[in-house]
């Protein structure tokens, strides 16, 4: 694979990582805080009228998982751009 082909592949992989990480983060709950292993649902007891929260085990990814995934994707994109912008080496022969 040539350098431009490799660079385009690295850029495509980086874009896919960025897009997929945002989509997975959004589908699983898009928590703007830290990752949670449960969610709290406010409820009210029907008999006594007391408010309480019920904890349900559910994985909700936070920004602590989103940011590294985005960083890895952007590193791939910028590495591909650097590979594309780099000039090819020319070989000189001595006569």
N, C-alpha and C positions, 0 to 999 in steps of 0.2 A: 504494500500500500504506500502510495506516495505521501509526502509531507502535507500537501493541501488536503488530500483525502483523509489522512489521519486527523488533521486539525478539525476538519468538518465533522468527523465522527465524534471527537472529544467534545466539540461544541454542542452537537445534538444530544449526547449523553448528559451533559451538564444541564441543558434546557429541560430534558425529560426528568432529571432528578429534582429540579426546582419546581416544575409543574406538579409532579406526582407528590412531592412532599407537602405542598400547599393543599392539594386535593384530599390526601389522606388525613391531614390535620383537620381540615374543615369537616369531612365526613364523620370523623370520630368524635367531634365535639367542639373543636376550635376554642380551647380554653386559653385566654390571654394571660393566665398566670402560670404557675408550676403544674406539672403533670399530676393528675389525681388518680387514685385507684378506686374511688367511690364518688357517688353524687348524693347530695342531700336533698330530699323532697319534703317541703313543709306540709304537714297534715294537721287535721283537727279531730280530736276525739269526739265522736258523735254523742256520746252519753254525757261526758263531763264538760265538753266544750274547751278543753285544754289544748293549746297549740303545742306541737312537737315536731321534730324532724326525724325522718326515717332515712337511714343510710342504705344505699343499694350499691353492691359491688359492680363497678363499671369502669373500664379504662378510658380516661379522657386525656389525650395528649396536650401538653402545654408548650409554651414557647421554648422551654429548655430542650425539647426534641426538635422543634421546627428550625431554630436558628442554626444548629450544626448541619442539618440537612441542606438548608439554603446555602450555607457557607461552602459546603462540598460542591454543590452544583455550580455556584459562581466561580469557584476555583477552577473547575473543569472548563467553563466557558472562557475565562480569561486566559487559561493555559492554551486553549485552542486558538484564540486570537493572537497570542504571542507567537505561536508556531506559524500561523499564516503570515504575519508581518515580517518574520525573520527572513533575511536574504539568504539564498542558497550559497553554499561555499563553492568557489571556483578553484579549480586545480590548475596550477601553472607547472609547466615542464621546463627544466633547465636544458639549454642546448649547448 
